[in-house]
Amino acid sequence: MTQIMLSELYGKQIISNSGRIVGIVEDVILDFENGSVANLLLTKLDDLMKTDKTAAVLAKHSVKYARVKNVAESIIVSEELPAR
């Protein structure tokens, strides 16, 4: 995948490779150790921090960046595999 500016992710629609609309990028979580994007958030990070169950809300309202297949006008992600 080619390099893109972090600011280019904000506001982009996320669509699964099967055509399902996942949401809009509202914020991102960075992995500073690896120097990469860890998650795309479908809600503002500030809103997540106001809840008692941050981990559960984060899991429901984010997409792991490892699922990203393409970034152009939209962000295409692979389908999430069901938990075993």
FENRAPE-V418338 format. One record per residue. N is the residue number from 1. OMEGA is omega in radians with two decimals (none if undefined). NEAR is the number of other C-alpha atoms within 12 Angstrom. Layout:
n: [N | N]
omega: [OMEGA | OMEGA]
near: [NEAR | NEAR]
This chain:
n: [1 | 2 | 3 | 4 | 5 | 6 | 7 | 8 | 9 | 10 | 11 | 12 | 13 | 14 | 15 | 16 | 17 | 18 | 19 | 20 | 21 | 22 | 23 | 24 | 25 | 26 | 27 | 28 | 29 | 30 | 31 | 32 | 33 | 34 | 35 | 36 | 37 | 38 | 39 | 40 | 41 | 42 | 43 | 44 | 45 | 46 | 47 | 48 | 49 | 50 | 51 | 52 | 53 | 54 | 55 | 56 | 57 | 58 | 59 | 60 | 61 | 62 | 63 | 64 | 65 | 66 | 67 | 68 | 69 | 70 | 71 | 72 | 73 | 74 | 75 | 76 | 77 | 78 | 79 | 80 | 81 | 82 | 83 | 84]
omega: [3.13 | 3.14 | 3.06 | 3.08 | 3.12 | -3.12 | 3.13 | -3.13 | -3.06 | 3.09 | 3.14 | 3.07 | 3.09 | -3.12 | 3.09 | -3.13 | 3.05 | 3.08 | 3.13 | 3.09 | -3.10 | -3.14 | -3.13 | 3.10 | 3.11 | -3.10 | 3.12 | 3.00 | -3.11 | 3.00 | -3.06 | 3.12 | -3.13 | -3.13 | -3.09 | 3.05 | 3.13 | -3.08 | 2.95 | -3.10 | 3.12 | 3.09 | 3.13 | 3.13 | 3.11 | 3.14 | 3.12 | -3.07 | -3.10 | -3.09 | 3.12 | -3.07 | -3.04 | -3.09 | -3.13 | 3.13 | 3.11 | -3.14 | -3.11 | -3.02 | 3.09 | 3.10 | 3.10 | -3.09 | 3.10 | 3.12 | -3.07 | 3.12 | -3.09 | 3.04 | 3.08 | 3.05 | 3.05 | 3.07 | 3.13 | 3.14 | 3.06 | 3.07 | 3.11 | 3.11 | 3.11 | 3.12 | 3.14 | none]
near: [10 | 8 | 13 | 15 | 12 | 22 | 14 | 19 | 31 | 26 | 22 | 27 | 28 | 38 | 28 | 23 | 19 | 13 | 16 | 16 | 20 | 28 | 27 | 26 | 34 | 28 | 30 | 32 | 28 | 18 | 15 | 9 | 8 | 8 | 10 | 19 | 26 | 22 | 29 | 39 | 35 | 32 | 28 | 22 | 24 | 16 | 18 | 25 | 15 | 14 | 13 | 11 | 13 | 17 | 15 | 13 | 21 | 28 | 18 | 20 | 27 | 33 | 36 | 29 | 28 | 20 | 24 | 26 | 20 | 24 | 26 | 20 | 15 | 25 | 32 | 30 | 31 | 23 | 21 | 21 | 9 | 5 | 4 | 3]
